[in-house]
Amino acid sequence: MERRLLEAAMVGSATSMKEMAAQDPSLLLGTTPQGNTCLHISSIYGHEGFCKDVLALNNSLLTIANMDGETPLLTAVTNGHMSLASILLECCCTLGFSEAILQQDKNGCNALHHAIHSGHKDLALELIEKEPALSKAVNKYSESPMFIAVMRDFTDVSEKLLEIPGSNHVGTYGHNALHATVRNGNAGYECYDDAGNLSPLLVAAAYRGHVDVAQELLNHCPDAPYCDRNGWTCLHEAVKEGQTEFVEFILRTPQLRKLINMRNNKDGRTALHQAVRMCNPKIVASLLFHKDTDFTLNDHRTGE
């Protein structure tokens, strides 16, 4: 990198940078021995104005990773410049640079890992909203963003991550986010959505078909909530989402067998009613052939 450009990036002198770029636009692509561009350097120092001005001249700088695997977005996050990180994130979204947002550094950490590790919950929530796929990454220490969020007891972040289909929950030493929840004394008895409605973890596990998570939860919380305030159970949810394996897990789990004939409050439907409505013959058969199923129950609306 041209020494004058390096110095301009260090002090945030956009005027000097623009003068050099006017003479030779390719100068902006120069790097230090560490692979840092002028955008990386200005991100280290948190110079928002410089970053905005250099991106106006060459937005491809957002996609360049240095020797540590860091894009400018990652550099801003790891150096604690959350306002700048938010600006760079918005630029990446506007330009469709998803790969730059998802970039993982040499340790396998992405921007969401670092934001949660550093306690920047607002940025973490913004990252989740703008690029949900960040939730799927696992670093070289086998940590998912959800695991880190639960370990730090960031309930609002972990709940947002739970809403994302395919969100990873693995953690170190073969543990997962549920282990971390139990370790922190948050056993999953109370879990609320943004509207303040009870949203039990068993229902969330059913939505995704995570039998292992449900089993682990029940191992620690044998009486964990299985339905929301409307009487919608994890069995209703598993049937609605076509999660056959989860349905069969409930049918063979003694402490959950009471769900088989439970009717929701809204229209009095059982899981069997729901399965028929979903036209899922395999699940219908599983429910019909279970000895506890009462197939004479009618719902409140149609009487069927």
C-alpha positions as CSV (number, residue, x, y, z in Angstrom):
1,M,0.0,0.0,0.0
2,E,1.2,3.5,-0.8
3,R,2.6,5.0,2.4
4,R,0.6,8.2,2.1
5,L,-2.6,6.3,1.7
6,L,-1.8,4.2,4.8
7,E,-1.2,7.4,6.8
8,A,-4.5,8.9,5.5
9,A,-6.4,5.8,6.6
10,M,-4.8,5.9,10.0
11,V,-5.8,9.5,10.7
12,G,-9.1,9.4,8.7
13,S,-8.1,12.0,6.1
14,A,-10.6,11.4,3.4
15,T,-9.4,14.5,1.5
16,S,-5.9,13.1,1.0
17,M,-7.4,9.7,0.0
18,K,-9.6,11.3,-2.6
19,E,-6.7,13.3,-4.1
20,M,-4.6,10.1,-4.5
21,A,-7.5,8.1,-5.9
22,A,-8.2,10.9,-8.4
23,Q,-4.7,10.4,-9.8
24,D,-4.7,6.6,-9.6
25,P,-7.9,4.7,-8.6
26,S,-6.0,1.4,-8.3
27,L,-4.1,2.7,-5.3
28,L,-7.2,2.0,-3.2
29,L,-6.7,-1.7,-3.8
30,G,-3.2,-1.7,-2.3
31,T,-2.6,-3.8,0.8
32,T,-0.2,-3.9,3.7
33,P,1.9,-7.1,4.3
34,Q,-0.9,-8.3,6.5
35,G,-3.4,-8.0,3.6
36,N,-5.2,-5.0,5.0
37,T,-6.6,-2.4,2.6
38,C,-7.1,1.2,3.5
39,L,-10.7,0.3,4.5
40,H,-9.4,-2.3,7.0
41,I,-7.0,0.3,8.4
42,S,-9.7,3.0,8.8
43,S,-11.9,0.3,10.3
44,I,-9.3,-0.4,12.9
45,Y,-9.4,3.2,14.0
46,G,-13.2,3.6,13.5
47,H,-13.1,6.4,11.0
48,E,-16.7,6.4,9.7
49,G,-16.3,9.3,7.3
50,F,-13.2,7.9,5.7
51,C,-14.9,4.5,5.3
52,K,-18.0,6.0,3.7
53,D,-16.0,8.1,1.3
54,V,-13.7,5.3,0.2
55,L,-16.6,3.0,-0.4
56,A,-18.2,5.6,-2.6
57,L,-15.1,5.3,-4.8
58,N,-14.7,1.5,-4.6
59,N,-17.3,-0.6,-2.8
60,S,-15.4,-3.9,-3.7
61,L,-13.2,-3.2,-0.7
62,L,-16.0,-4.6,1.5
63,T,-15.3,-8.1,0.1
64,I,-11.5,-8.2,0.6
65,A,-10.3,-10.4,3.5
66,N,-6.9,-9.8,5.1
67,M,-4.4,-12.5,6.2
68,D,-6.5,-13.3,9.3
69,G,-9.6,-13.8,7.2
70,E,-11.1,-10.6,8.3
71,T,-13.3,-8.4,6.0
72,P,-13.5,-4.7,7.0
73,L,-16.8,-5.6,8.7
74,L,-15.1,-8.2,10.9
75,T,-12.3,-5.7,11.6
76,A,-14.7,-3.1,12.8
77,V,-16.5,-5.6,15.1
78,T,-13.3,-7.0,16.6
79,N,-12.0,-3.5,17.3
80,G,-15.1,-2.5,19.1
81,H,-16.5,0.0,16.6
82,M,-20.1,-1.0,16.6
83,S,-21.5,2.1,14.9
84,L,-19.1,1.6,12.0
85,A,-19.8,-2.1,11.9
86,S,-23.5,-1.3,11.5
87,I,-22.7,1.1,8.6
88,L,-20.6,-1.5,6.8
89,L,-23.3,-4.2,7.4
90,E,-25.9,-1.9,5.8
91,C,-23.6,-1.3,2.8
92,C,-23.0,-5.0,2.4
93,C,-26.8,-5.7,2.5
94,T,-27.5,-2.9,0.0
95,L,-24.9,-4.2,-2.4
96,G,-25.9,-7.8,-2.0
97,F,-22.5,-8.8,-0.6
98,S,-23.8,-11.7,1.6
99,E,-20.5,-13.5,1.4
100,A,-18.7,-10.5,3.0
101,I,-21.2,-10.6,5.9
102,L,-20.8,-14.4,6.3
103,Q,-17.0,-14.3,6.2
104,Q,-15.3,-16.4,8.9
105,D,-11.8,-15.4,10.2
106,K,-8.9,-17.8,10.7
107,N,-10.6,-19.2,13.8
108,G,-13.9,-19.7,12.1
109,C,-15.6,-16.8,13.8
110,N,-17.9,-14.6,11.9
111,A,-19.2,-11.1,12.9
112,L,-22.0,-12.6,14.9
113,H,-19.6,-14.8,17.0
114,H,-17.5,-11.7,17.7
115,A,-20.4,-9.4,18.5
116,I,-21.8,-11.9,21.1
117,H,-18.4,-12.7,22.5
118,S,-17.8,-8.9,23.1
119,G,-21.2,-8.3,24.6
120,H,-22.6,-6.1,21.8
121,K,-26.2,-7.4,21.9
122,D,-27.7,-4.6,19.7
123,L,-25.3,-5.4,16.9
124,A,-25.8,-9.1,17.3
125,L,-29.6,-8.6,16.9
126,E,-29.0,-6.5,13.8
127,L,-26.7,-9.1,12.3
128,I,-29.3,-11.8,12.9
129,E,-32.0,-9.7,11.3
130,K,-29.9,-8.7,8.3
131,E,-28.2,-12.1,7.7
132,P,-29.9,-15.0,9.5
133,A,-27.4,-17.5,7.9
134,L,-24.8,-16.2,10.3
135,S,-26.5,-18.4,12.9
136,K,-25.3,-21.6,11.1
137,A,-21.6,-21.1,11.4
138,V,-19.4,-23.0,13.9
139,N,-15.9,-21.8,14.8
140,K,-12.8,-24.0,15.2
141,Y,-13.7,-24.3,18.9
142,S,-17.0,-26.0,18.0
143,E,-19.0,-22.9,19.2
144,S,-22.1,-21.8,17.4
145,P,-23.4,-18.2,18.0
146,M,-26.4,-19.7,19.9
147,F,-24.1,-21.6,22.3
148,I,-22.1,-18.4,23.0
149,A,-25.3,-16.4,23.5
150,V,-26.7,-18.9,26.0
151,M,-23.3,-19.1,27.8
152,R,-23.4,-15.3,28.2
153,D,-27.0,-15.5,29.3
154,F,-28.1,-13.2,26.4
155,T,-31.7,-14.4,26.4
156,D,-32.9,-11.9,23.7
157,V,-30.2,-13.0,21.3
158,S,-30.6,-16.7,21.9
159,E,-34.4,-16.5,21.4
160,K,-33.9,-14.7,18.1
161,L,-31.5,-17.5,17.0
162,L,-34.0,-20.1,18.0
163,E,-36.5,-18.6,15.6
164,I,-34.2,-19.3,12.6
165,P,-34.7,-22.7,10.9
166,G,-31.3,-24.5,10.8
167,S,-29.7,-22.3,13.4
168,N,-26.8,-24.2,14.9
169,H,-26.7,-25.0,18.6
170,V,-23.5,-26.9,19.0
171,G,-20.9,-26.0,21.6
172,T,-17.6,-27.1,23.0
173,Y,-16.8,-30.6,24.3
174,G,-19.8,-32.1,22.7
175,H,-22.2,-29.8,24.5
176,N,-24.9,-27.7,22.9
177,A,-26.9,-24.6,23.7
178,L,-29.3,-26.6,25.9
179,H,-26.5,-27.8,28.1
180,A,-25.4,-24.2,28.5
181,T,-28.9,-23.1,29.4
182,V,-29.1,-25.7,32.1
183,R,-25.6,-24.8,33.3
184,N,-26.7,-21.2,33.7
185,G,-29.8,-22.2,35.6
186,N,-32.2,-21.3,32.7
187,A,-33.9,-24.7,32.3
188,G,-36.4,-23.7,29.6
189,Y,-39.5,-23.5,31.8
190,E,-40.2,-19.9,30.7
191,C,-39.5,-18.7,27.2
192,Y,-41.3,-15.7,25.6
193,D,-41.5,-14.2,22.2
194,D,-41.4,-10.5,21.4
195,A,-45.1,-10.1,22.1
196,G,-44.6,-11.5,25.6
197,N,-46.4,-14.8,24.7
198,L,-45.2,-18.1,26.2
199,S,-43.2,-19.9,23.6
200,P,-41.9,-23.1,25.1
201,L,-38.7,-24.7,23.9
202,L,-40.4,-28.0,23.3
203,V,-42.6,-26.3,20.7
204,A,-39.6,-24.6,19.1
205,A,-37.8,-28.0,19.0
206,A,-40.9,-29.6,17.4
207,Y,-41.0,-26.9,14.7
208,R,-37.4,-27.8,13.7
209,G,-37.7,-31.6,14.4
210,H,-34.9,-31.5,16.9
211,V,-35.6,-34.7,18.8
212,D,-32.2,-34.6,20.5
213,V,-32.8,-31.1,21.9
214,A,-36.3,-32.1,23.2
215,Q,-34.8,-35.3,24.8
216,E,-32.1,-33.3,26.5
217,L,-34.6,-30.7,27.7
218,L,-36.8,-33.4,29.3
219,N,-33.8,-35.0,30.9
220,H,-33.2,-31.8,32.9
221,C,-36.8,-30.5,33.0
222,P,-39.2,-33.5,33.1
223,D,-42.2,-31.1,33.4
224,A,-41.0,-28.5,30.8
225,P,-44.0,-26.6,29.3
226,Y,-45.3,-28.4,26.2
227,C,-47.9,-25.9,25.0
228,D,-48.5,-22.2,24.6
229,R,-51.3,-20.2,26.2
230,N,-53.6,-21.2,23.3
231,G,-53.2,-24.9,24.1
232,W,-51.1,-25.4,21.0
233,T,-48.8,-28.3,21.9
234,C,-45.4,-29.4,20.6
235,L,-47.3,-32.4,19.1
236,H,-49.6,-30.0,17.2
237,E,-46.5,-28.2,16.0
238,A,-44.7,-31.3,14.9
239,V,-47.7,-32.5,13.0
240,K,-48.2,-29.1,11.3
241,E,-44.5,-29.0,10.2
242,G,-44.5,-32.7,9.0
243,Q,-41.9,-33.7,11.6
244,T,-42.6,-37.4,11.6
245,E,-39.7,-38.4,13.7
246,F,-40.6,-35.9,16.4
247,V,-44.2,-37.1,16.4
248,E,-43.0,-40.6,16.9
249,F,-40.7,-39.4,19.7
250,I,-43.7,-37.9,21.5
251,L,-45.8,-41.1,21.0
252,R,-43.1,-43.2,22.7
253,T,-42.3,-40.8,25.5
254,P,-44.5,-41.6,28.5
255,Q,-44.4,-38.1,30.0
256,L,-45.7,-36.6,26.7
257,R,-48.3,-39.2,25.8
258,K,-51.0,-37.0,27.4
259,L,-50.5,-34.7,24.5
260,I,-52.1,-37.2,22.1
261,N,-55.7,-36.2,22.8
262,M,-55.1,-32.6,23.9
263,R,-57.2,-30.1,22.1
264,N,-56.1,-26.5,21.4
265,N,-58.2,-23.7,22.9
266,K,-59.0,-21.9,19.6
267,D,-60.9,-24.7,17.8
268,G,-60.6,-27.8,19.9
269,R,-58.4,-29.7,17.4
270,T,-56.3,-32.6,18.5
271,A,-53.1,-33.6,16.8
272,L,-55.0,-36.1,14.8
273,H,-57.4,-33.4,13.5
274,Q,-54.3,-31.4,12.5
275,A,-52.7,-34.4,10.7
276,V,-55.9,-35.0,8.7
277,R,-56.0,-31.4,7.7
278,M,-52.3,-31.5,6.6
279,C,-53.0,-34.7,4.5
280,N,-50.1,-36.5,6.0
281,P,-51.0,-40.2,5.8
282,K,-47.9,-41.4,7.7
283,I,-48.5,-39.2,10.7
284,V,-52.3,-39.9,10.6
285,A,-51.5,-43.7,10.7
286,S,-49.0,-43.2,13.6
287,L,-51.7,-41.4,15.6
288,L,-54.6,-43.7,14.7
289,F,-52.7,-46.9,15.6
290,H,-51.5,-45.6,19.0
291,K,-53.5,-47.2,21.7
292,D,-54.1,-44.0,23.6
293,T,-55.7,-42.1,20.7
294,D,-59.3,-41.2,21.0
295,F,-60.5,-40.8,17.4
296,T,-64.1,-40.0,18.4
297,L,-63.2,-36.5,19.6
298,N,-64.7,-33.6,17.6
299,D,-63.4,-30.1,17.2
300,H,-65.3,-27.0,18.2
301,R,-65.9,-25.6,14.7
302,T,-66.8,-28.4,12.3
303,G,-67.8,-31.1,14.7
304,E,-65.5,-33.5,12.9
